[in-house]
C-alpha cells in the first residue's frame, strides 16, 4: 500500500459509501474552519463526512477522536460549502466513518455514524 493511512481510509470510506448508494460530490474540501473529508448526497440529503482511520486502539477507537469542537468546525465548513455552491434548499447532516485496520492494512472494522451532533 502506497497511500498514507488517512488517504487509504478515505478511499475505503468512499467505496463503502458508493456501495450504500451515496453519490460522492467532493473530497478534502478545505475552508478556514478546516477540511471536510467527503461530501456526498444520499437521497435528498447533503452529507458531510469525517473519516477517522487507525491501525491500533492504543489511543482509543477512531470515532472517539471526533470531539465536540471538531463537529462544530465541520458544521461551519458545511455551511460555507452550502453557501459557496448555492445549495440553500438542501437538508444536510454530519456523519462519521470510523475505520480500524489490521497490521497488514486489511479492514478490521468500519462503523458508520449518521446524524452526528455536538455533545
Secondary structure, 3 states (H helix, E strand, C coil): CCCCHHHHHHHHHHHHHHHCCCEEEEEEEEECCEEEEEEEEECCEEEEEEEEEECCCCCCCHHHHCCHHHHHHHHHHHHHHHHHCCCCCCEEEEEEEEEEECCCCCEEEEEEECCCCCC
